Amino acid sequence: MSAPRTITLTTVDHGPVTFDCPGWCIGHGWQVGAGIGRNDITHNSVRVKAAADTYSHGYETVLRTWMSWAPFVELVPRVAVEVDLTGDFEAEEISHLAGVLRTAATRMEGVAAEAIQMRGELS
């Protein structure tokens, strides 16, 4: 991970807010000019995905997970999780999907371990 960098975002409630952006943060371009408040400032890490190639639904992302931290409202980084798996599947696909879900669980645990490590570095 790279060293922290200083970022300034203009907020609707506090004007320009300058803060250190941790090395794992992917940046704040998505928040520039978005009319955000200071409490909306959020650091996000790279999204980790787990996907499945199914017979009946094609290639689908089943899970996305990443570290997220709103430093003005949260004491420590948290783990964001999006799960998207809906539908009827062929019985032959279930073993493959179960494997994808095991991979997804492992990836969530990895992101959680990073968040716990960051908590230690913030203390």
N, C-alpha and C positions, 0 to 999 in steps of 0.2 A: 504494500500500500504506500501511496505517495504521502508526502508531508502535507499538513493542512495549508489551505490558502485562504486569503481574506476576500470576502465577497460583500458587495453592497447591493441591497434590493430596496426599491422604493415601495413603501407600504401605504395603504390608505389611512391607517390610524396613527402611525408613528413617523411618517416621512421616510427618509433614507435610513436603513438599518444596516450596520456593518457588523459582520460576524465571521468567525473562523469556520471554514468548510472542511470537514474531516477528509482525509485522503481517500476514503472509500466512497465518497459521495460522487455521483455521476454528473453533478452540476445542477444549476438552477434555471437554465434557459426556459424551461417550461413554466416558470413562475414569473419571469420578467414581463411586465406590462399586463399581468393577469388581474390586477385590482385586488391583490391579496392584503390581508392584515398581517401584523407581525407574528401572531400566533399560528398563521398558516405556513410560515416558512418551514420547509421540510427537506431534510437530507434523505436521499434514496440511494441505495446501492444498485448495482447491476441486477436485473431480474434473472433468476435461475428458473429454468423451465423443465418440465417433464412432459413428454408427448408420446402419443400412441398412433401407430399406423393401423387402422382397422379396416376390415373388409367392407363393412356396411356403412361407415361414416367417413372413410378416408383418413387423412392425417389430421389429428386434433391435438392441440395443447390441452393437457389435462390439469396442469397446475403451474402457477407462477408464484414465486416467493422471493422476497427481498428484505433487506434491512431498511427500516424507516425511522426517522427521528425528527420530531418537531422540537428543537431545543428550547424554545421559549415556553412550552407547555408540558413537555415530558422530561423526566429526569435522566432517562437512559434510552438507548435505541431499542426498538421493538421489531417484531417480525411481521411483515405483511404477507398474507396468503390469499390467493385467488384460486379456487377450485372450480373447474368447469367440466363436468362429465355427466351428461344426461342422454338417455336414449335406450333403445332396445338393441341388444347386440346378439350376434350369433353365438351359440354355446361354445363353439371352437375359439372364439375371440377372448373369452373370459380369462383363460390362463395368461394370455399376453397382457390384458388389461390389469390383472392382478400384479403382474411383474412391474408394470409401469407405475402402479400405485406404491409398490415397495420402493421403487427408485425415487418417487416423489417424496415419500416419507424420509428417506435418507437425505435428500436435498434440503428439505425443511429443517432437519436436525443439524445439517451443516451450517445453514444460515443462522439458526438459533445459537450455535456454538460461537459463531463470529460475533453476534450481538452480545453474548455473555462476556466474551473477551473484551469487547469495547467498553462494557460497563466497568470492568476492572481498570482499564486505562483512564477512565473518566474520574475515578475515585482519587 
